[in-house]
Amino acid sequence: MAVKVLVVDDSGFFRRRVSEILSADPNIQVIGTATNGREAIEQAQALKPDVITMDYEMPMMDGITAVRNIMQRCPTPVLMFSSLTHEGARVTLDALEAGAVDFLPKNFEDISRNPERVKQLLCEKIHTIARSNRRSLSPQPAASAAAPARPAVRPASTASTLSRPAVAPAPAAVSSAIPKRKPYKLVAIGTSTGGPVALQRVLTQLPANFPAPLVLIQHMPAAFTKAFAERLDKLCRISVKEAEDGDVLRPGLALLAPGGKQMMVDARGMVKILPGDERLNYKPCVDITFGSVAKSYADKVLAVVLTGMGADGREGARLLKQTGSQVWAQDEASCVIYGMPMAIVKANLADAVYPLDDIGRHLVEACI
């Protein structure tokens, strides 16, 4: 059955081009268009599409407000179009927090110059997010406006202020109620689609005195990772920054791999940032970072694989397991896309499988 898509944009040219590109795929059907956020809400309720493509800047009602309303009234996977700028990154992160599943750069030149590549990317995204878990599509409150960064004492109720998806218990064969406690030298977290919100929900549960350094690998364009790191740093009690070549790991600091490049860590705890290899699908790549920390820290790594499409992280996790490190996976029910964690579970590499909202708490239990 074809994926039904609603296209929302105030530009007639962009609506037509997106509709043409999608309609060329026999497994995608454009069932309607809208020119602003209000129309988008009405059409979403009336047409019940499988996926909505959404612009941000529109008259009457902007895209973020529309996404938030759609998630409250008729939760539907949304693909945002954004500009590859710092401001575009900020807006896109707001949209993801409001409930959008994924995003694509909105570049008119690319549409004209590389139509086949644009068609491939867009159709792949549509098919991927059409399979996303609708139970995970809940708006996230803007915590940055409500709480100061890194308060000295974390209220006991803070961890539950973020929206909790309806989750089912993880499979008994790999679920673990109490994580294994040991003096981990590093926590490494890899993720992709759905990852920005998932990382926020995990990292905001960590106290300022979290004793282990962290490295974060999120599939994301180069223009977005700095803004994402800044956002996490404002929300979290630990420190978060975009990793730079020569950075040194330290407790309570999370280093986010820069988009378009690869991040490795040596035995001294020094970060190496390398150019993105064109032969690799992902820049940054979870396997690359996981493999480097397996070599440098042997059995002293706690790795976590969160929501995302594909299997990036599986081979790196295999190397970590061979050295005696622990690997956790997010459970299916709380994932936006159960791809990367599923690859870990199916390869029998998961020491534990946890719902998203339990992972931060378990990290604290395992490391403190």
SEDREN-94769 format. One record per residue (C-alpha): residue number from 1; x, y, z. Coordinates in nm, 3 decimals. Example, Ala and Ser with C-alpha at 12.3 -4.5 7.8 and 13.67 -1.06 7.14 Angstrom:
! residues 2
<1, <1.230, -0.450, 0.780>>
<2, <1.367, -0.106, 0.714>>
This chain:
! residues 368
<1, <0.000, 0.000, 0.000>>
<2, <0.131, 0.345, -0.095>>
<3, <0.246, 0.589, 0.173>>
<4, <-0.003, 0.879, 0.187>>
<5, <0.167, 1.219, 0.215>>
<6, <0.043, 1.570, 0.294>>
<7, <0.277, 1.844, 0.162>>
<8, <0.279, 2.171, 0.359>>
<9, <0.460, 2.483, 0.233>>
<10, <0.367, 2.844, 0.158>>
<11, <0.578, 2.837, -0.161>>
<12, <0.377, 2.718, -0.460>>
<13, <0.699, 2.624, -0.639>>
<14, <0.822, 2.409, -0.351>>
<15, <0.483, 2.240, -0.303>>
<16, <0.475, 2.149, -0.671>>
<17, <0.835, 2.021, -0.682>>
<18, <0.800, 1.811, -0.366>>
<19, <0.468, 1.673, -0.492>>
<20, <0.623, 1.587, -0.830>>
<21, <0.923, 1.416, -0.673>>
<22, <0.709, 1.210, -0.437>>
<23, <0.446, 1.122, -0.699>>
<24, <0.719, 0.974, -0.920>>
<25, <0.760, 0.699, -0.660>>
<26, <0.488, 0.437, -0.721>>
<27, <0.479, 0.359, -0.350>>
<28, <0.405, 0.717, -0.244>>
<29, <0.077, 0.905, -0.296>>
<30, <0.043, 1.281, -0.237>>
<31, <-0.311, 1.311, -0.103>>
<32, <-0.317, 1.685, -0.033>>
<33, <-0.130, 2.012, 0.012>>
<34, <-0.153, 2.304, 0.254>>
<35, <-0.014, 2.659, 0.245>>
<36, <0.011, 2.733, 0.618>>
<37, <0.003, 2.572, 0.960>>
<38, <-0.369, 2.609, 1.015>>
<39, <-0.450, 2.439, 0.687>>
<40, <-0.200, 2.167, 0.777>>
<41, <-0.386, 2.088, 1.100>>
<42, <-0.722, 2.078, 0.920>>
<43, <-0.588, 1.861, 0.637>>
<44, <-0.410, 1.626, 0.877>>
<45, <-0.734, 1.564, 1.065>>
<46, <-0.945, 1.530, 0.750>>
<47, <-0.710, 1.328, 0.525>>
<48, <-0.522, 1.122, 0.788>>
<49, <-0.192, 1.104, 0.596>>
<50, <0.083, 0.858, 0.684>>
<51, <0.349, 1.133, 0.666>>
<52, <0.348, 1.514, 0.653>>
<53, <0.626, 1.725, 0.503>>
<54, <0.639, 2.062, 0.677>>
<55, <0.800, 2.400, 0.616>>
<56, <0.884, 2.624, 0.911>>
<57, <0.821, 2.982, 0.797>>
<58, <0.460, 3.018, 0.683>>
<59, <0.185, 3.279, 0.723>>
<60, <-0.108, 3.233, 0.964>>
<61, <0.076, 2.967, 1.168>>
<62, <0.440, 2.854, 1.162>>
<63, <0.547, 2.493, 1.120>>
<64, <0.654, 2.430, 1.480>>
<65, <0.318, 2.542, 1.618>>
<66, <0.146, 2.328, 1.355>>
<67, <0.355, 2.023, 1.448>>
<68, <0.275, 2.066, 1.815>>
<69, <-0.098, 2.090, 1.743>>
<70, <-0.092, 1.791, 1.507>>
<71, <0.082, 1.576, 1.768>>
<72, <-0.185, 1.665, 2.023>>
<73, <-0.482, 1.609, 1.792>>
<74, <-0.377, 1.338, 1.545>>
<75, <-0.015, 1.222, 1.595>>
<76, <0.142, 1.184, 1.251>>
<77, <0.509, 1.145, 1.149>>
<78, <0.638, 1.482, 1.024>>
<79, <0.942, 1.550, 0.805>>
<80, <1.064, 1.909, 0.846>>
<81, <1.242, 2.110, 0.580>>
<82, <1.512, 2.338, 0.717>>
<83, <1.798, 2.563, 0.610>>
<84, <2.158, 2.456, 0.674>>
<85, <2.237, 2.749, 0.902>>
<86, <2.283, 2.792, 1.276>>
<87, <1.937, 2.950, 1.296>>
<88, <1.796, 2.674, 1.076>>
<89, <1.947, 2.418, 1.313>>
<90, <1.786, 2.587, 1.615>>
<91, <1.447, 2.593, 1.447>>
<92, <1.479, 2.230, 1.339>>
<93, <1.569, 2.120, 1.691>>
<94, <1.260, 2.306, 1.818>>
<95, <1.051, 2.117, 1.560>>
<96, <1.196, 1.782, 1.666>>
<97, <1.120, 1.864, 2.028>>
<98, <0.764, 1.951, 1.923>>
<99, <0.726, 1.602, 1.776>>
<100, <0.871, 1.601, 1.421>>
<101, <1.051, 1.276, 1.339>>
<102, <1.325, 1.390, 1.101>>
<103, <1.439, 1.672, 0.873>>
<104, <1.592, 1.750, 0.535>>
<105, <1.773, 2.064, 0.415>>
<106, <1.555, 2.292, 0.205>>
<107, <1.782, 2.388, -0.081>>
<108, <1.623, 2.510, -0.405>>
<109, <1.957, 2.491, -0.589>>
<110, <1.997, 2.122, -0.511>>
<111, <1.643, 2.051, -0.630>>
<112, <1.726, 2.213, -0.965>>
<113, <2.082, 2.082, -0.995>>
<114, <2.060, 1.727, -0.853>>
<115, <1.698, 1.615, -0.896>>
<116, <1.776, 1.243, -0.886>>
<117, <1.977, 1.268, -0.565>>
<118, <1.709, 1.486, -0.406>>
<119, <1.439, 1.241, -0.513>>
<120, <1.631, 0.949, -0.363>>
<121, <1.691, 1.124, -0.030>>
<122, <1.338, 1.255, 0.003>>
<123, <1.166, 0.929, -0.087>>
<124, <1.395, 0.731, 0.144>>
<125, <1.309, 0.966, 0.432>>
<126, <0.936, 0.937, 0.360>>
<127, <0.944, 0.557, 0.357>>
<128, <1.158, 0.548, 0.673>>
<129, <0.947, 0.778, 0.888>>
<130, <0.625, 0.619, 0.762>>
<131, <0.741, 0.319, 0.967>>
<132, <0.813, 0.527, 1.278>>
<133, <0.656, 0.449, 1.612>>
<134, <0.359, 0.684, 1.656>>
<135, <0.351, 0.619, 2.030>>
<136, <0.680, 0.810, 2.055>>
<137, <0.543, 1.118, 1.876>>
<138, <0.467, 1.338, 2.175>>
<139, <0.563, 1.707, 2.206>>
<140, <0.853, 1.779, 2.443>>
<141, <0.823, 2.082, 2.672>>
<142, <1.086, 2.351, 2.630>>
<143, <1.281, 2.284, 2.947>>
<144, <1.544, 2.550, 2.870>>
<145, <1.297, 2.827, 2.933>>
<146, <1.174, 2.684, 3.260>>
<147, <1.487, 2.586, 3.450>>
<148, <1.837, 2.729, 3.499>>
<149, <2.130, 2.531, 3.363>>
<150, <2.294, 2.285, 3.601>>
<151, <2.125, 2.366, 3.933>>
<152, <2.327, 2.269, 4.239>>
<153, <2.058, 2.028, 4.355>>
<154, <1.829, 1.839, 4.121>>
<155, <1.468, 1.810, 4.246>>
<156, <1.354, 1.451, 4.268>>
<157, <1.064, 1.517, 4.031>>
<158, <1.266, 1.683, 3.751>>
<159, <1.345, 1.362, 3.569>>
<160, <0.976, 1.301, 3.506>>
<161, <0.893, 1.644, 3.363>>
<162, <0.972, 1.538, 3.009>>
<163, <0.690, 1.358, 2.831>>
<164, <0.696, 0.982, 2.874>>
<165, <0.588, 0.762, 2.583>>
<166, <0.372, 0.459, 2.643>>
<167, <0.619, 0.174, 2.660>>
<168, <0.601, -0.199, 2.689>>
<169, <0.845, -0.408, 2.893>>
<170, <1.168, -0.502, 2.718>>
<171, <1.215, -0.867, 2.624>>
<172, <1.287, -1.067, 2.939>>
<173, <1.580, -1.247, 2.775>>
<174, <1.792, -0.930, 2.756>>
<175, <1.622, -0.690, 2.996>>
<176, <1.809, -0.613, 3.317>>
<177, <1.643, -0.451, 3.618>>
<178, <1.970, -0.355, 3.787>>
<179, <2.264, -0.245, 3.570>>
<180, <2.609, -0.383, 3.635>>
<181, <2.808, -0.132, 3.840>>
<182, <3.181, -0.085, 3.773>>
<183, <3.434, 0.199, 3.740>>
<184, <3.360, 0.286, 3.377>>
<185, <3.613, 0.519, 3.219>>
<186, <3.375, 0.625, 2.942>>
<187, <3.009, 0.625, 2.841>>
<188, <2.957, 0.621, 2.461>>
<189, <2.611, 0.684, 2.311>>
<190, <2.520, 0.640, 1.944>>
<191, <2.193, 0.734, 1.776>>
<192, <2.027, 0.860, 1.457>>
<193, <1.660, 0.928, 1.369>>
<194, <1.481, 1.040, 1.684>>
<195, <1.816, 1.085, 1.856>>
<196, <1.813, 1.458, 1.935>>
<197, <1.510, 1.424, 2.162>>
<198, <1.625, 1.087, 2.296>>
<199, <1.966, 1.226, 2.393>>
<200, <1.801, 1.521, 2.564>>
<201, <1.582, 1.291, 2.769>>
<202, <1.876, 1.075, 2.875>>
<203, <2.133, 1.345, 2.946>>
<204, <1.901, 1.574, 3.144>>
<205, <1.874, 1.296, 3.403>>
<206, <2.247, 1.298, 3.476>>
<207, <2.374, 1.494, 3.780>>
<208, <2.651, 1.755, 3.756>>
<209, <2.884, 1.519, 3.945>>
<210, <2.842, 1.233, 3.695>>
<211, <3.180, 1.059, 3.730>>
<212, <3.242, 0.939, 3.374>>
<213, <3.321, 1.129, 3.055>>
<214, <3.074, 1.082, 2.767>>
<215, <3.103, 1.080, 2.389>>
<216, <2.792, 1.127, 2.177>>
<217, <2.753, 1.023, 1.813>>
<218, <2.441, 1.158, 1.645>>
<219, <2.388, 1.135, 1.268>>
<220, <2.352, 1.506, 1.186>>
<221, <2.477, 1.760, 0.926>>
<222, <2.786, 1.968, 1.001>>
<223, <2.583, 2.289, 1.037>>
<224, <2.367, 2.139, 1.313>>
<225, <2.595, 1.976, 1.569>>
<226, <2.728, 2.298, 1.725>>
<227, <2.375, 2.430, 1.780>>
<228, <2.267, 2.092, 1.917>>
<229, <2.558, 2.079, 2.161>>
<230, <2.480, 2.433, 2.279>>
<231, <2.117, 2.336, 2.332>>
<232, <2.206, 2.030, 2.538>>
<233, <2.456, 2.229, 2.742>>
<234, <2.183, 2.474, 2.844>>
<235, <1.941, 2.195, 2.938>>
<236, <2.179, 1.959, 3.119>>
<237, <2.360, 1.964, 3.452>>
<238, <2.663, 1.803, 3.291>>
<239, <2.857, 2.007, 3.034>>
<240, <2.808, 1.940, 2.663>>
<241, <3.013, 2.073, 2.372>>
<242, <3.083, 1.995, 2.009>>
<243, <3.405, 1.795, 2.006>>
<244, <3.720, 1.953, 1.866>>
<245, <4.049, 1.794, 1.773>>
<246, <4.266, 1.777, 2.085>>
<247, <3.982, 1.787, 2.338>>
<248, <4.048, 1.573, 2.646>>
<249, <3.784, 1.357, 2.814>>
<250, <3.690, 1.453, 3.168>>
<251, <3.414, 1.350, 3.411>>
<252, <3.083, 1.528, 3.364>>
<253, <3.167, 1.643, 3.010>>
<254, <2.986, 1.509, 2.703>>
<255, <3.158, 1.561, 2.368>>
<256, <2.932, 1.554, 2.060>>
<257, <3.090, 1.430, 1.737>>
<258, <3.088, 1.710, 1.478>>
<259, <2.870, 1.654, 1.173>>
<260, <3.048, 1.564, 0.850>>
<261, <3.352, 1.427, 1.035>>
<262, <3.466, 1.126, 1.237>>
<263, <3.552, 1.119, 1.607>>
<264, <3.804, 0.884, 1.766>>
<265, <3.947, 0.864, 2.120>>
<266, <4.297, 0.746, 2.209>>
<267, <4.421, 0.576, 2.527>>
<268, <4.521, 0.912, 2.680>>
<269, <4.160, 1.029, 2.656>>
<270, <4.242, 1.271, 2.375>>
<271, <3.990, 1.323, 2.099>>
<272, <4.088, 1.304, 1.734>>
<273, <3.859, 1.463, 1.476>>
<274, <3.916, 1.328, 1.127>>
<275, <3.770, 1.426, 0.788>>
<276, <3.456, 1.238, 0.693>>
<277, <3.544, 0.945, 0.469>>
<278, <3.331, 0.954, 0.153>>
<279, <3.328, 0.574, 0.151>>
<280, <3.128, 0.575, 0.475>>
<281, <2.752, 0.631, 0.477>>
<282, <2.755, 0.809, 0.812>>
<283, <2.959, 1.114, 0.908>>
<284, <2.989, 1.086, 1.206>>
<285, <2.978, 0.707, 1.227>>
<286, <2.896, 0.524, 1.551>>
<287, <3.105, 0.220, 1.448>>
<288, <3.416, 0.435, 1.405>>
<289, <3.392, 0.592, 1.752>>
<290, <3.287, 0.270, 1.925>>
<291, <3.577, 0.087, 1.760>>
<292, <3.830, 0.345, 1.876>>
<293, <3.712, 0.341, 2.239>>
<294, <3.713, -0.040, 2.240>>
<295, <4.080, -0.028, 2.145>>
<296, <4.164, 0.247, 2.395>>
<297, <3.958, 0.148, 2.701>>
<298, <3.904, -0.228, 2.669>>
<299, <3.641, -0.339, 2.926>>
<300, <3.591, 0.005, 3.087>>
<301, <3.329, 0.135, 2.838>>
<302, <2.953, 0.147, 2.879>>
<303, <2.800, 0.188, 2.533>>
<304, <2.436, 0.276, 2.463>>
<305, <2.259, 0.254, 2.125>>
<306, <1.945, 0.463, 2.092>>
<307, <1.675, 0.505, 1.827>>
<308, <1.780, 0.520, 1.463>>
<309, <1.749, 0.371, 1.117>>
<310, <1.997, 0.111, 0.995>>
<311, <2.265, -0.081, 1.183>>
<312, <2.539, 0.174, 1.255>>
<313, <2.696, 0.084, 1.590>>
<314, <2.654, -0.292, 1.559>>
<315, <3.010, -0.370, 1.450>>
<316, <3.155, -0.121, 1.696>>
<317, <2.946, -0.282, 1.970>>
<318, <3.082, -0.621, 1.864>>
<319, <3.437, -0.493, 1.920>>
<320, <3.337, -0.352, 2.259>>
<321, <3.188, -0.686, 2.364>>
<322, <3.506, -0.866, 2.260>>
<323, <3.702, -0.648, 2.502>>
<324, <3.454, -0.707, 2.786>>
<325, <3.264, -0.376, 2.779>>
<326, <2.890, -0.341, 2.840>>
<327, <2.638, -0.255, 2.566>>
<328, <2.282, -0.137, 2.623>>
<329, <2.004, -0.088, 2.367>>
<330, <1.686, 0.121, 2.376>>
<331, <1.370, -0.090, 2.372>>
<332, <1.145, -0.107, 2.067>>
<333, <0.839, 0.050, 2.226>>
<334, <1.013, 0.379, 2.307>>
<335, <1.212, 0.410, 1.982>>
<336, <1.104, 0.642, 1.703>>
<337, <1.279, 0.404, 1.460>>
<338, <1.374, 0.060, 1.593>>
<339, <1.667, -0.003, 1.362>>
<340, <2.003, 0.053, 1.530>>
<341, <1.896, -0.092, 1.867>>
<342, <1.731, -0.386, 1.692>>
<343, <2.059, -0.461, 1.512>>
<344, <2.231, -0.478, 1.852>>
<345, <1.966, -0.706, 2.002>>
<346, <1.944, -0.939, 1.700>>
<347, <2.323, -0.979, 1.703>>
<348, <2.302, -1.083, 2.072>>
<349, <2.525, -0.791, 2.172>>
<350, <2.289, -0.625, 2.424>>
<351, <2.365, -0.675, 2.792>>
<352, <2.042, -0.489, 2.874>>
<353, <1.744, -0.336, 2.693>>
<354, <1.576, -0.039, 2.860>>
<355, <1.291, 0.203, 2.784>>
<356, <1.425, 0.547, 2.693>>
<357, <1.313, 0.720, 3.011>>
<358, <1.492, 0.461, 3.229>>
<359, <1.832, 0.487, 3.061>>
<360, <1.951, 0.805, 3.234>>
<361, <1.862, 0.667, 3.576>>
<362, <2.038, 0.339, 3.499>>
<363, <2.349, 0.524, 3.383>>
<364, <2.363, 0.695, 3.720>>
<365, <2.314, 0.363, 3.901>>
<366, <2.588, 0.197, 3.694>>
<367, <2.848, 0.472, 3.725>>
<368, <2.799, 0.632, 4.067>>
